[in-house]
Amino acid sequence: KPFEQEALIEMLGETESETLTLGGTVKAGNKVLATNNKVEMFGKKRCRMSRMIDSADAGAKEIKVDKTVTDFDWAIGDSLFIATSTLHHTHSEYRKITAITDGTITLDKALDHYHYGRATSTGDIYNNVDIRNEVLLLNRSVKIQGEKKDGWAGHVLVSDMLDGIKFRKGYMIADNVEFE
């Protein structure tokens, strides 16, 4: 069942802190969320992605996205990832929402690159492939982060392990969970 409230899990430690070893063989490091069993985390469901319905040039401070997608719930302060519209992988951008009205989003700073949008899917032109620019919501109600200290953010380790004669199979499901 999704956790509907806000939760922050902060991993503490420093680069040189003592490290964790699982079963004497698996080096887990420090500032770590580690499991050799089952971890399931479910945050509040949010609209994860929309597509641009109008193109935006470099220098633009607004983008227009499809607000008719299921459960569109983006808000002021949310962080976005705006995918590249070109073959240049470096043309993707991270921005914050400073205002939002009917799918028109004002960004915290101007775009550095052009991003393609169109009012309707491009599937009719490109063999059922919609190439309109994707915009992803990065915020989640459950957030896991490393302590902001000495540049070491921490990490997540999911491992299988042989514990004596018992085999432990590790897995993690993190649905609607934000990692920083």
Disulfide bonds with the S-S distance in Angstrom:
none
